[in-house]
């Protein structure tokens, strides 16, 4: 029996890292999405922000962004409810990032993957959601450990 696919909500920081680095952990997550070993999901605000960041910082990379999102069949979650955003705001006080966390709550992933240490990775106190939060490396290490045979 095949284990269920891990549903991974990806933050803008991970998308941007994947666009810029063809060999890093963020790009590996997109490759796993492309092979359908992972189900990748973003929220509407994350998608808008990723597009804006790439346009501003590396406009020549816009085709790479489009190709990554398409090849990995990245899903777009619905907008979060106000209650979901308020729940997220109790953990992450920075409004744009509490909105992103609200989108993750709405998407109901197994993992929320980010590179933002200030607002996500170091804000674990009070973090009581149904998903794990970590870096691309954390997720990849967990997958590797899960796939290792005794």
Z-matrix of the N, CA and C atoms (Angstrom, degrees):
N
C 1 1.452
C 2 1.525 1 109.91
N 3 1.309 2 116.20 1 132.56
C 4 1.461 3 121.32 2 179.55
C 5 1.535 4 109.63 3 -77.61
N 6 1.343 5 117.54 4 134.64
C 7 1.462 6 118.49 5 174.36
C 8 1.520 7 109.65 6 -67.95
N 9 1.328 8 115.91 7 155.39
C 10 1.470 9 118.39 8 -179.96
C 11 1.524 10 110.08 9 -64.60
N 12 1.308 11 114.65 10 150.64
C 13 1.461 12 119.49 11 177.74
C 14 1.518 13 108.51 12 -69.55
N 15 1.302 14 115.34 13 138.70
C 16 1.461 15 120.78 14 178.27
C 17 1.520 16 108.15 15 -76.83
N 18 1.319 17 115.82 16 126.62
C 19 1.467 18 122.14 17 178.76
C 20 1.522 19 106.91 18 -92.20
N 21 1.331 20 116.28 19 121.68
C 22 1.463 21 122.41 20 -172.58
C 23 1.520 22 110.23 21 -122.05
N 24 1.336 23 116.37 22 119.00
C 25 1.461 24 121.66 23 172.74
C 26 1.514 25 107.13 24 -86.49
N 27 1.329 26 117.38 25 125.83
C 28 1.462 27 120.75 26 -177.52
C 29 1.528 28 110.99 27 -111.34
N 30 1.309 29 113.99 28 134.79
C 31 1.463 30 122.61 29 179.56
C 32 1.530 31 109.92 30 -82.88
N 33 1.314 32 115.04 31 161.98
C 34 1.467 33 122.09 32 178.12
C 35 1.525 34 111.69 33 -53.26
N 36 1.325 35 117.29 34 -40.28
C 37 1.462 36 120.31 35 -177.91
C 38 1.525 37 111.80 36 -60.36
N 39 1.314 38 116.85 37 -35.80
C 40 1.471 39 121.40 38 179.18
C 41 1.523 40 110.20 39 -73.12
N 42 1.317 41 116.63 40 -40.46
C 43 1.469 42 120.07 41 178.02
C 44 1.528 43 109.82 42 -61.39
N 45 1.330 44 116.26 43 -46.96
C 46 1.465 45 119.95 44 -178.26
C 47 1.528 46 110.77 45 -63.73
N 48 1.331 47 117.15 46 -41.30
C 49 1.469 48 120.37 47 177.82
C 50 1.523 49 110.89 48 -62.26
N 51 1.325 50 117.29 49 -39.42
C 52 1.468 51 120.78 50 179.09
C 53 1.524 52 111.47 51 -65.90
N 54 1.322 53 116.17 52 -36.95
C 55 1.465 54 120.68 53 178.40
C 56 1.530 55 110.26 54 -65.29
N 57 1.318 56 116.46 55 -42.13
C 58 1.468 57 120.38 56 -174.45
C 59 1.523 58 114.67 57 -81.54
N 60 1.343 59 117.75 58 -29.46
C 61 1.460 60 119.93 59 -174.05
C 62 1.528 61 111.47 60 -123.19
N 63 1.321 62 116.46 61 112.99
C 64 1.467 63 119.03 62 -179.87
C 65 1.528 64 114.00 63 -74.21
N 66 1.340 65 117.87 64 -6.95
C 67 1.463 66 119.64 65 -175.36
C 68 1.521 67 114.34 66 -119.03
N 69 1.310 68 119.34 67 -3.82
C 70 1.457 69 120.75 68 -175.50
C 71 1.520 70 113.66 69 -81.07
N 72 1.329 71 114.80 70 175.64
C 73 1.455 72 121.48 71 -179.73
C 74 1.513 73 113.39 72 -61.51
N 75 1.327 74 117.22 73 -34.86
C 76 1.464 75 120.15 74 179.78
C 77 1.531 76 109.87 75 -63.32
N 78 1.326 77 116.93 76 -43.53
C 79 1.476 78 119.55 77 179.03
C 80 1.528 79 110.33 78 -66.67
N 81 1.325 80 117.55 79 -34.78
C 82 1.474 81 120.16 80 178.12
C 83 1.527 82 110.58 81 -61.73
N 84 1.320 83 116.89 82 -36.71
C 85 1.461 84 120.10 83 177.79
C 86 1.528 85 109.76 84 -63.15
N 87 1.310 86 117.18 85 -41.82
C 88 1.470 87 119.99 86 176.83
C 89 1.526 88 111.11 87 -63.83
N 90 1.334 89 117.44 88 -38.28
C 91 1.468 90 119.93 89 177.03
C 92 1.526 91 110.51 90 -62.96
N 93 1.329 92 117.21 91 -40.66
C 94 1.467 93 120.25 92 177.89
C 95 1.531 94 110.71 93 -66.74
N 96 1.316 95 116.86 94 -32.09
C 97 1.458 96 120.01 95 173.39
C 98 1.516 97 111.15 96 -67.79
N 99 1.317 98 116.19 97 -39.54
C 100 1.459 99 121.29 98 179.45
C 101 1.531 100 111.45 99 -63.11
N 102 1.327 101 116.86 100 -36.85
C 103 1.465 102 120.81 101 179.06
C 104 1.527 103 111.87 102 -83.88
N 105 1.324 104 117.03 103 0.10
C 106 1.469 105 124.89 104 178.52
C 107 1.527 106 113.57 105 71.33
N 108 1.335 107 117.14 106 17.18
C 109 1.460 108 119.46 107 174.01
C 110 1.521 109 111.08 108 -77.66
N 111 1.331 110 116.22 109 -24.24
C 112 1.459 111 122.43 110 175.23
C 113 1.520 112 108.60 111 -124.43
N 114 1.321 113 116.38 112 150.14
C 115 1.465 114 121.82 113 170.06
C 116 1.516 115 106.34 114 -105.55
N 117 1.317 116 117.21 115 113.91
C 118 1.457 117 122.25 116 -177.77
C 119 1.518 118 109.75 117 -95.06
N 120 1.323 119 115.47 118 139.48
C 121 1.459 120 120.73 119 -179.49
C 122 1.526 121 109.02 120 -140.64
N 123 1.325 122 115.11 121 144.76
C 124 1.464 123 122.08 122 174.58
C 125 1.519 124 107.59 123 -131.47
N 126 1.304 125 115.39 124 162.10
C 127 1.454 126 120.79 125 173.39
C 128 1.522 127 109.74 126 -95.07
N 129 1.326 128 116.80 127 163.88
C 130 1.466 129 120.08 128 179.64
C 131 1.529 130 113.50 129 -57.74
N 132 1.333 131 117.27 130 -41.03
C 133 1.471 132 119.95 131 179.87
C 134 1.524 133 111.21 132 -67.18
N 135 1.334 134 116.59 133 -38.11
C 136 1.467 135 120.43 134 177.72
C 137 1.529 136 109.81 135 -63.01
N 138 1.309 137 116.76 136 -43.99
C 139 1.464 138 120.49 137 179.97
C 140 1.524 139 111.48 138 -62.45
N 141 1.332 140 116.64 139 -44.71
C 142 1.478 141 120.00 140 178.03
C 143 1.526 142 110.87 141 -62.78
N 144 1.334 143 115.66 142 -43.94
C 145 1.459 144 119.54 143 -178.76
C 146 1.531 145 110.99 144 -65.71
N 147 1.320 146 117.70 145 -41.38
C 148 1.466 147 120.63 146 179.59
C 149 1.528 148 110.43 147 -61.37
N 150 1.311 149 116.20 148 -44.40
C 151 1.462 150 120.36 149 178.52
C 152 1.533 151 110.77 150 -61.29
N 153 1.334 152 116.70 151 -44.69
C 154 1.468 153 120.88 152 -179.23
C 155 1.527 154 111.59 153 -65.12
N 156 1.334 155 116.78 154 -40.87
C 157 1.467 156 120.26 155 -179.43
C 158 1.527 157 110.68 156 -65.66
N 159 1.323 158 117.08 157 -44.22
C 160 1.461 159 119.69 158 179.50
C 161 1.530 160 109.90 159 -65.46
N 162 1.329 161 117.48 160 -42.44
C 163 1.473 162 119.80 161 177.79
C 164 1.521 163 111.61 162 -59.32
N 165 1.323 164 116.47 163 -40.06
C 166 1.459 165 120.98 164 -176.75
C 167 1.528 166 112.75 165 -77.06
N 168 1.342 167 117.10 166 -42.39
C 169 1.463 168 120.08 167 -171.12
C 170 1.528 169 114.85 168 -98.91
N 171 1.337 170 116.90 169 -24.36
C 172 1.462 171 119.49 170 -177.35
C 173 1.526 172 110.26 171 -155.86
N 174 1.341 173 116.83 172 64.70
C 175 1.467 174 119.78 173 -173.66
C 176 1.530 175 114.19 174 -57.31
N 177 1.307 176 117.91 175 -28.50
C 178 1.461 177 119.95 176 178.05
C 179 1.529 178 111.80 177 -67.33
N 180 1.332 179 116.68 178 -14.53
C 181 1.465 180 121.49 179 -178.98
C 182 1.525 181 113.50 180 -91.27
N 183 1.330 182 118.32 181 1.37
C 184 1.472 183 120.53 182 179.64
C 185 1.534 184 112.48 183 -56.13
N 186 1.351 185 119.63 184 -40.30
C 187 1.474 186 117.97 185 176.67
C 188 1.534 187 112.82 186 -62.84
N 189 1.325 188 117.26 187 -33.21
C 190 1.466 189 120.53 188 178.05
C 191 1.526 190 109.16 189 -66.05
N 192 1.320 191 117.14 190 -43.75
C 193 1.467 192 121.37 191 177.31
C 194 1.525 193 110.14 192 -56.74
N 195 1.311 194 116.60 193 -49.97
C 196 1.469 195 120.73 194 -178.71
C 197 1.525 196 110.93 195 -61.75
N 198 1.325 197 116.61 196 -42.33
C 199 1.464 198 120.45 197 -178.89
C 200 1.528 199 111.05 198 -65.12
N 201 1.328 200 117.53 199 -43.19
C 202 1.467 201 120.86 200 179.89
C 203 1.530 202 111.43 201 -62.06
N 204 1.323 203 115.90 202 -47.43
C 205 1.465 204 119.99 203 -178.93
C 206 1.524 205 111.29 204 -62.95
N 207 1.327 206 116.09 205 -40.45
C 208 1.457 207 120.61 206 -178.65
C 209 1.525 208 111.83 207 -71.28
N 210 1.324 209 117.17 208 -49.52
C 211 1.465 210 121.00 209 -175.84
C 212 1.525 211 111.79 210 -62.52
N 213 1.329 212 116.59 211 -36.70
C 214 1.468 213 120.55 212 -179.86
C 215 1.525 214 112.16 213 -85.32
N 216 1.321 215 116.40 214 -0.77
C 217 1.472 216 121.83 215 -178.23
C 218 1.531 217 111.38 216 49.77
N 219 1.302 218 114.72 217 51.04
C 220 1.460 219 120.86 218 -178.97
C 221 1.525 220 109.26 219 -63.56
N 222 1.319 221 115.55 220 128.25
C 223 1.461 222 122.27 221 179.69
C 224 1.525 223 109.52 222 -86.79
N 225 1.316 224 116.18 223 151.19
C 226 1.460 225 121.24 224 175.31
C 227 1.521 226 107.13 225 -110.84
N 228 1.323 227 115.29 226 121.70
C 229 1.463 228 120.14 227 -178.89
C 230 1.527 229 109.96 228 -77.60
N 231 1.323 230 116.96 229 162.41
C 232 1.464 231 119.52 230 175.28
C 233 1.531 232 110.63 231 -69.71
N 234 1.303 233 115.48 232 168.66
C 235 1.466 234 120.27 233 175.39
C 236 1.519 235 109.43 234 -65.94
N 237 1.327 236 117.13 235 142.63
C 238 1.463 237 119.25 236 178.09
C 239 1.525 238 110.54 237 -73.44
N 240 1.312 239 114.69 238 156.08
C 241 1.461 240 119.44 239 173.81
C 242 1.523 241 108.88 240 -76.27
N 243 1.308 242 115.84 241 164.89
C 244 1.465 243 119.97 242 177.34
C 245 1.530 244 110.06 243 -62.45
N 246 1.321 245 117.19 244 -36.29
C 247 1.469 246 120.86 245 177.94
C 248 1.534 247 110.95 246 -63.06
N 249 1.329 248 117.03 247 -40.31
C 250 1.466 249 120.02 248 178.81
C 251 1.523 250 111.19 249 -65.65
N 252 1.319 251 116.78 250 -39.41
C 253 1.464 252 120.24 251 177.44
C 254 1.526 253 110.08 252 -67.10
N 255 1.319 254 117.68 253 -41.72
C 256 1.473 255 120.94 254 178.71
C 257 1.524 256 110.97 255 -63.76
N 258 1.320 257 117.48 256 -39.54
C 259 1.466 258 121.17 257 176.60
C 260 1.527 259 109.85 258 -61.51
N 261 1.320 260 116.18 259 -44.09
C 262 1.464 261 120.51 260 179.18
C 263 1.524 262 111.53 261 -65.54
N 264 1.323 263 117.07 262 -35.83
C 265 1.466 264 121.68 263 -178.40
C 266 1.533 265 111.61 264 -64.50
N 267 1.321 266 117.19 265 -23.76
C 268 1.467 267 120.44 266 177.50
C 269 1.524 268 111.26 267 -69.26
N 270 1.320 269 116.59 268 -22.17
C 271 1.466 270 121.47 269 -179.18
C 272 1.525 271 111.40 270 -102.06
N 273 1.319 272 116.70 271 -43.60
C 274 1.468 273 122.52 272 -178.41
C 275 1.525 274 107.23 273 -117.96
N 276 1.305 275 116.10 274 111.28
C 277 1.464 276 120.53 275 -173.27
C 278 1.542 277 113.85 276 -81.26
N 279 1.316 278 117.18 277 -20.72
C 280 1.473 279 121.64 278 -179.86
C 281 1.529 280 107.85 279 -71.19
N 282 1.352 281 118.26 280 113.46
C 283 1.471 282 121.15 281 -171.22
C 284 1.533 283 116.74 282 -51.94
N 285 1.344 284 120.42 283 -46.71
C 286 1.475 285 117.27 284 179.33
C 287 1.537 286 112.72 285 -60.98
N 288 1.328 287 116.43 286 -38.12
C 289 1.459 288 118.81 287 -179.06
C 290 1.524 289 112.53 288 -79.27
N 291 1.320 290 117.98 289 -27.64
C 292 1.470 291 118.25 290 173.48
C 293 1.524 292 109.65 291 -67.49
N 294 1.324 293 116.24 292 -31.80
C 295 1.476 294 120.19 293 175.45
C 296 1.535 295 110.05 294 -65.48
N 297 1.336 296 116.66 295 -42.12
C 298 1.467 297 120.96 296 177.94
C 299 1.526 298 110.03 297 -63.20
N 300 1.321 299 117.04 298 -44.52
C 301 1.461 300 120.13 299 178.44
C 302 1.530 301 110.31 300 -63.95
N 303 1.323 302 117.26 301 -36.40
C 304 1.463 303 120.59 302 174.77
C 305 1.523 304 111.42 303 -61.55
N 306 1.339 305 116.45 304 -38.97
C 307 1.462 306 120.37 305 176.01
C 308 1.527 307 110.78 306 -63.67
N 309 1.330 308 116.28 307 -39.08
C 310 1.467 309 119.83 308 177.55
C 311 1.521 310 110.50 309 -64.30
N 312 1.319 311 117.18 310 -43.45
C 313 1.468 312 120.82 311 177.83
C 314 1.527 313 109.63 312 -58.62
N 315 1.307 314 117.09 313 -44.36
C 316 1.460 315 122.58 314 179.52
C 317 1.526 316 111.53 315 -62.87
N 318 1.324 317 117.33 316 -37.94
C 319 1.467 318 122.12 317 -177.60
C 320 1.526 319 112.60 318 -72.98
N 321 1.320 320 117.08 319 -19.96
C 322 1.466 321 122.86 320 178.61
C 323 1.537 322 112.64 321 53.41
N 324 1.347 323 117.00 322 57.23
C 325 1.467 324 119.75 323 -179.28
C 326 1.531 325 111.31 324 -83.39
N 327 1.321 326 114.99 325 175.39
C 328 1.463 327 121.21 326 169.62
C 329 1.527 328 109.64 327 -85.85
N 330 1.338 329 115.04 328 -31.33
C 331 1.467 330 122.25 329 -178.72
C 332 1.524 331 110.07 330 -136.03
N 333 1.319 332 115.47 331 147.36
C 334 1.463 333 123.10 332 167.92
C 335 1.520 334 105.14 333 -117.72
N 336 1.333 335 116.68 334 116.66
C 337 1.460 336 121.21 335 -174.22
C 338 1.523 337 109.54 336 -110.44
N 339 1.334 338 115.13 337 127.54
C 340 1.463 339 121.63 338 -177.46
C 341 1.528 340 109.58 339 -146.60
N 342 1.309 341 114.87 340 164.44
C 343 1.468 342 121.89 341 173.09
C 344 1.525 343 110.86 342 -116.58
N 345 1.309 344 117.58 343 2.50
C 346 1.467 345 124.26 344 -176.92
C 347 1.531 346 109.45 345 -83.31
N 348 1.328 347 115.42 346 94.64
C 349 1.466 348 120.11 347 -178.35
C 350 1.524 349 112.20 348 -66.84
N 351 1.306 350 116.12 349 -39.60
C 352 1.465 351 119.83 350 -174.60
C 353 1.527 352 112.40 351 -63.40
N 354 1.334 353 117.52 352 -46.63
C 355 1.458 354 119.57 353 -171.91
C 356 1.518 355 115.10 354 -102.50
N 357 1.320 356 118.70 355 -19.21
C 358 1.461 357 119.21 356 -178.30
C 359 1.515 358 113.13 357 -119.34
N 360 1.302 359 117.34 358 -54.64
C 361 1.455 360 119.95 359 -170.84
C 362 1.525 361 113.31 360 -73.25
N 363 1.324 362 117.59 361 -27.54
C 364 1.464 363 120.67 362 179.02
C 365 1.528 364 112.22 363 -99.07
N 366 1.311 365 117.84 364 3.26
C 367 1.462 366 122.18 365 -177.78
C 368 1.523 367 111.41 366 -103.01
N 369 1.314 368 117.49 367 37.00
C 370 1.457 369 119.80 368 -173.72
C 371 1.523 370 113.64 369 -77.91
N 372 1.318 371 118.29 370 -17.83
C 373 1.463 372 119.63 371 177.16
C 374 1.528 373 108.08 372 -67.53
N 375 1.290 374 115.56 373 128.21
C 376 1.455 375 120.01 374 -176.91
C 377 1.512 376 112.75 375 86.51
N 378 1.335 377 116.64 376 -0.96
C 379 1.455 378 121.40 377 -179.34
C 380 1.523 379 108.40 378 -79.95
N 381 1.306 380 116.32 379 108.19
C 382 1.459 381 120.98 380 -177.12
C 383 1.524 382 109.56 381 -135.29
N 384 1.324 383 115.22 382 59.56
C 385 1.448 384 120.36 383 -179.37
C 386 1.525 385 109.65 384 -107.10
N 387 1.308 386 116.77 385 172.65
C 388 1.461 387 121.66 386 -176.67
C 389 1.527 388 112.63 387 -82.02
N 390 1.320 389 117.50 388 0.63
C 391 1.458 390 120.79 389 -177.60
C 392 1.519 391 110.73 390 -122.96
N 393 1.321 392 114.92 391 158.66
C 394 1.460 393 121.07 392 175.46
C 395 1.516 394 108.40 393 -86.61
N 396 1.320 395 115.82 394 153.58
C 397 1.460 396 121.03 395 176.99
C 398 1.522 397 108.22 396 -124.30
N 399 1.325 398 115.92 397 138.06
C 400 1.451 399 119.67 398 179.50
C 401 1.517 400 111.60 399 -175.70
N 402 1.305 401 114.58 400 -174.16
C 403 1.460 402 122.23 401 179.83
C 404 1.526 403 109.32 402 -86.95
N 405 1.323 404 117.20 403 169.32
C 406 1.467 405 118.42 404 172.61
C 407 1.533 406 111.77 405 -55.34
N 408 1.315 407 116.26 406 -39.93
C 409 1.471 408 120.02 407 178.52
C 410 1.519 409 112.60 408 -62.14
N 411 1.336 410 117.47 409 -39.37
C 412 1.468 411 120.89 410 177.55
C 413 1.531 412 110.46 411 -60.86
N 414 1.319 413 116.21 412 -46.38
C 415 1.464 414 120.44 413 179.79
C 416 1.525 415 110.60 414 -63.86
N 417 1.319 416 117.30 415 -46.61
C 418 1.463 417 120.57 416 -179.08
C 419 1.527 418 111.65 417 -62.44
N 420 1.321 419 117.23 418 -37.87
C 421 1.471 420 120.78 419 177.84
C 422 1.522 421 110.44 420 -65.72
N 423 1.316 422 117.49 421 -41.56
C 424 1.461 423 121.19 422 178.39
C 425 1.525 424 110.65 423 -62.96
N 426 1.322 425 117.07 424 -42.38
C 427 1.469 426 120.93 425 178.41
C 428 1.524 427 109.71 426 -63.01
N 429 1.325 428 115.97 427 -44.21
C 430 1.465 429 120.54 428 -179.95
C 431 1.526 430 110.78 429 -60.62
N 432 1.314 431 117.01 430 -44.58
C 433 1.465 432 121.28 431 179.19
C 434 1.524 433 111.17 432 -64.56
N 435 1.320 434 116.33 433 -39.45
C 436 1.464 435 121.38 434 -179.33
C 437 1.524 436 111.05 435 -66.28
N 438 1.329 437 116.73 436 -35.35
C 439 1.460 438 120.95 437 -177.17
C 440 1.527 439 112.75 438 -84.93
N 441 1.326 440 117.74 439 -13.43
C 442 1.470 441 120.72 440 -179.61
C 443 1.521 442 109.66 441 -68.36
N 444 1.301 443 114.38 442 135.09
C 445 1.465 444 119.53 443 177.33
C 446 1.528 445 109.26 444 -90.46
N 447 1.335 446 116.87 445 147.66
C 448 1.477 447 119.85 446 179.42
C 449 1.520 448 112.93 447 -66.30
